Amino acid sequence: MTQNLILDFNHIYDRHDPLTWPFTYLDLSRLPETNMYCSDQAKKAITRLLSIFPIQGIHFLDNGNYHYLTYFFVMKIQKPFNLIVFDHHTDMQDALFEDMLSCGNWIKEVLKAQPHLHQLILIGPEKKAFDAMDLHHKCISITYEDLLAKDLEMLNSIDSLPSYISIDKDVLSDHYALTNWNQGKMSLPTLEKLLAIAFVDHPIIGLDICGEADLSMPLPLLEEAHTINEKTDASLLQFIKTWMQLKKIERIP
């Protein structure tokens, strides 16, 4: 069973016309203690809410402050899998408080808590971001510099297992997305080319996308952000739909 979800904390999708493929809309705007950091109470509420939905499908997760929602999807997986993340940041910071889930440490929390995670493939951060940390032995890093040099040798180290894909649009240049975080310089065609490689080589369990605009942006910038982001969302959605219809969606026992 496949079900596509929109998790909306800020009503950012109210005017998102391109998302016309069947989606279940979840209004989470009244759920407290969720912006950037997810409290224990919010964690329990989100776990309950998502328990009735399958992991399979395409899921939109609002802006990058809520990228930690990927944690809740991948924690459902009960067999060996890979997690492929496109992001300008590593999202592996130390928690401010023990076991506090946040947009800045959710990958680290997945590495700690999900025993079925086989490999984490993190694509997009700059080399200096990886140099500043001790990489977990399960992590395969593909830096922005690697992409510039077209050095994709590390892709050969990825085992062919069912995979979950998570995309933060802050990995893209501001020509293709305007987000509420500092951004990378990847082009949308490059992202889609890398996604195609992932779709060819791995059965896909599910996929999510975050990196929408911040509604607190000045109005002219917000209008520009909506225009750019809607175009990119529509392009990504069509690209992913085409591949998902061609490839078998992996079933979760």
C-alpha positions as CSV (number, residue, x, y, z in Angstrom):
1,M,0.0,0.0,0.0
2,T,1.3,3.5,-0.9
3,Q,0.0,6.7,0.6
4,N,1.4,10.2,-0.1
5,L,1.4,12.6,2.8
6,I,1.7,16.4,3.3
7,L,2.7,17.3,6.9
8,D,2.0,21.0,7.2
9,F,3.1,22.9,10.3
10,N,2.8,26.5,8.9
11,H,0.1,26.3,6.2
12,I,2.9,26.7,3.7
13,Y,1.1,24.2,1.4
14,D,-2.2,26.1,1.4
15,R,-1.4,27.6,-2.0
16,H,0.7,24.7,-3.4
17,D,-1.2,24.0,-6.6
18,P,1.4,21.7,-8.1
19,L,0.8,19.0,-5.5
20,T,-2.3,17.7,-7.2
21,W,-1.4,14.1,-7.2
22,P,-3.4,12.3,-4.4
23,F,-2.1,13.4,-1.0
24,T,-3.4,13.0,2.5
25,Y,-3.1,16.4,4.1
26,L,-2.2,16.5,7.8
27,D,-2.5,19.9,9.5
28,L,0.0,19.9,12.4
29,S,-0.1,23.7,12.9
30,R,-1.5,23.3,16.4
31,L,1.0,20.8,17.6
32,P,3.3,22.6,20.1
33,E,7.0,22.2,20.7
34,T,7.9,21.1,17.1
35,N,9.7,24.0,15.5
36,M,13.4,22.8,15.0
37,Y,13.2,20.8,18.2
38,C,10.7,18.0,18.9
39,S,9.8,17.6,22.6
40,D,9.0,14.2,24.1
41,Q,5.3,15.0,24.1
42,A,5.4,16.1,20.5
43,K,7.4,13.0,19.6
44,K,4.7,10.7,21.1
45,A,2.0,12.6,19.3
46,I,3.7,12.4,15.9
47,T,4.5,8.7,16.5
48,R,0.8,8.0,17.2
49,L,-0.3,10.1,14.2
50,L,2.0,8.4,11.7
51,S,1.4,4.9,13.0
52,I,-1.7,4.5,10.9
53,F,0.1,5.5,7.7
54,P,2.4,3.3,5.6
55,I,6.0,4.5,5.0
56,Q,5.6,3.9,1.2
57,G,4.9,7.0,-0.8
58,I,6.1,10.6,-1.3
59,H,5.9,12.8,1.8
60,F,6.2,16.6,2.0
61,L,7.5,17.8,5.4
62,D,7.3,21.6,5.4
63,N,10.5,23.6,5.8
64,G,13.9,22.4,7.0
65,N,13.0,22.9,10.6
66,Y,11.0,19.7,10.4
67,H,13.4,17.5,8.6
68,Y,13.5,15.4,11.8
69,L,10.2,13.9,10.6
70,T,12.2,11.5,8.5
71,Y,13.2,9.9,11.8
72,F,9.6,8.8,12.4
73,F,9.3,7.2,8.9
74,V,12.6,5.2,9.0
75,M,12.1,4.0,12.5
76,K,9.2,1.9,11.1
77,I,11.5,-0.2,8.9
78,Q,12.1,-3.7,10.2
79,K,14.6,-5.1,7.8
80,P,18.1,-4.0,6.5
81,F,17.9,-0.8,4.5
82,N,19.9,2.2,3.3
83,L,19.0,5.8,4.1
84,I,20.0,8.2,1.2
85,V,19.9,11.9,2.3
86,F,20.4,14.9,0.1
87,D,21.2,17.9,2.3
88,H,23.5,20.9,2.5
89,H,24.0,20.1,6.2
90,T,25.1,16.9,7.9
91,D,22.2,17.0,10.5
92,M,24.5,15.1,12.9
93,Q,25.1,17.6,15.6
94,D,25.2,16.7,19.3
95,A,21.9,17.2,21.0
96,L,21.4,20.2,23.3
97,F,19.7,17.8,25.7
98,E,20.1,14.1,25.9
99,D,17.8,12.3,23.4
100,M,16.3,15.5,22.2
101,L,15.3,15.1,18.6
102,S,15.9,18.1,16.3
103,C,16.4,19.2,12.7
104,G,20.1,19.4,13.4
105,N,20.7,15.9,14.9
106,W,18.0,13.6,13.5
107,I,20.5,11.6,11.4
108,K,22.6,11.0,14.5
109,E,19.5,9.8,16.3
110,V,18.6,7.4,13.5
111,L,22.1,6.0,13.6
112,K,21.7,5.4,17.4
113,A,18.2,4.1,17.4
114,Q,17.6,2.1,14.2
115,P,19.4,-1.2,14.3
116,H,18.2,-2.1,10.8
117,L,20.0,0.8,9.1
118,H,22.8,-0.7,7.0
119,Q,24.3,2.4,5.3
120,L,23.7,6.1,5.5
121,I,24.5,7.9,2.2
122,L,24.8,11.6,2.8
123,I,25.0,13.7,-0.4
124,G,25.6,17.4,-0.7
125,P,27.4,18.9,2.4
126,E,30.7,20.6,1.8
127,K,33.9,18.8,2.6
128,K,34.7,21.1,5.6
129,A,31.4,20.0,7.2
130,F,32.5,16.3,7.2
131,D,36.1,17.3,8.2
132,A,34.8,18.8,11.4
133,M,33.2,15.6,12.7
134,D,34.0,11.9,13.3
135,L,32.0,10.0,10.7
136,H,30.0,7.0,11.8
137,H,31.2,3.8,10.3
138,K,27.9,3.3,8.5
139,C,28.1,6.7,6.8
140,I,29.2,7.2,3.1
141,S,29.8,10.8,2.3
142,I,29.6,12.4,-1.1
143,T,30.5,16.1,-0.8
144,Y,29.6,19.0,-3.0
145,E,33.3,19.0,-4.0
146,D,33.0,15.4,-5.1
147,L,30.0,16.3,-7.3
148,L,31.9,19.2,-8.8
149,A,34.8,16.9,-9.7
150,K,32.3,14.3,-10.9
151,D,33.9,11.9,-8.5
152,L,31.2,9.5,-7.7
153,E,33.4,6.5,-6.9
154,M,31.8,6.3,-3.4
155,L,28.6,5.3,-5.1
156,N,30.3,1.9,-5.8
157,S,30.5,1.4,-2.0
158,I,26.7,1.4,-1.6
159,D,25.2,-2.0,-1.1
160,S,22.1,-2.8,-3.2
161,L,19.4,-2.8,-0.4
162,P,15.9,-1.3,-0.2
163,S,16.4,2.4,0.4
164,Y,14.5,5.3,1.9
165,I,15.3,8.7,0.3
166,S,15.1,12.1,2.1
167,I,15.6,15.4,0.2
168,D,16.2,18.8,1.8
169,K,15.9,21.4,-0.9
170,D,18.5,23.5,0.9
171,V,21.0,21.2,-1.0
172,L,19.9,23.2,-4.2
173,S,21.1,26.6,-5.3
174,D,18.8,29.5,-4.8
175,H,18.0,29.3,-8.5
176,Y,16.0,26.2,-7.8
177,A,14.8,26.7,-4.2
178,L,14.5,29.4,-1.6
179,T,14.6,27.9,1.9
180,N,14.9,29.1,5.5
181,W,18.5,27.8,5.8
182,N,21.8,28.6,4.1
183,Q,21.9,26.6,0.9
184,G,24.2,24.6,-1.3
185,K,24.8,25.1,-5.0
186,M,23.5,21.9,-6.6
187,S,21.3,22.2,-9.7
188,L,18.0,20.4,-10.0
189,P,19.2,18.4,-13.0
190,T,22.1,17.1,-10.9
191,L,19.8,16.1,-8.1
192,E,17.5,14.3,-10.5
193,K,20.4,12.5,-12.1
194,L,21.5,11.3,-8.7
195,L,18.0,10.3,-7.8
196,A,17.8,8.3,-11.1
197,I,20.9,6.4,-10.1
198,A,19.3,5.6,-6.7
199,F,16.1,4.4,-8.3
200,V,17.9,2.2,-10.8
201,D,20.1,0.5,-8.2
202,H,17.8,0.2,-5.2
203,P,14.2,-0.8,-4.5
204,I,12.7,2.4,-2.9
205,I,10.8,2.1,0.3
206,G,9.6,5.7,0.4
207,L,10.7,9.3,-0.1
208,D,10.3,12.6,1.6
209,I,11.0,16.2,0.7
210,C,11.4,19.3,2.9
211,G,12.9,22.7,2.4
212,E,9.9,25.0,1.9
213,A,10.0,28.8,2.5
214,D,9.6,30.5,5.8
215,L,6.3,32.5,6.0
216,S,8.1,35.2,8.0
217,M,10.1,36.2,4.9
218,P,9.4,39.7,3.6
219,L,6.4,39.5,1.3
220,P,8.3,40.1,-2.0
221,L,10.9,37.5,-1.2
222,L,8.1,35.1,0.0
223,E,6.3,35.5,-3.3
224,E,9.5,34.8,-5.2
225,A,10.1,31.8,-3.0
226,H,6.7,30.4,-3.6
227,T,7.2,30.7,-7.4
228,I,10.6,29.0,-7.4
229,N,9.7,26.3,-4.9
230,E,6.4,25.4,-6.5
231,K,8.2,24.9,-9.9
232,T,10.9,22.7,-8.3
233,D,8.3,20.7,-6.3
234,A,6.3,20.1,-9.4
235,S,9.4,19.0,-11.3
236,L,10.6,16.7,-8.5
237,L,7.1,15.2,-8.0
238,Q,6.7,14.4,-11.7
239,F,10.2,13.0,-11.9
240,I,9.8,10.8,-8.8
241,K,6.3,9.7,-9.8
242,T,7.6,8.5,-13.1
243,W,10.3,6.4,-11.5
244,M,8.1,5.1,-8.8
245,Q,5.6,3.9,-11.3
246,L,8.4,2.1,-13.3
247,K,10.0,0.6,-10.2
248,K,8.5,-1.7,-7.7
249,I,7.9,0.0,-4.4
250,E,9.4,-2.1,-1.6
251,R,7.0,-3.6,0.8
252,I,7.6,-3.3,4.5
253,P,6.7,-6.5,6.5
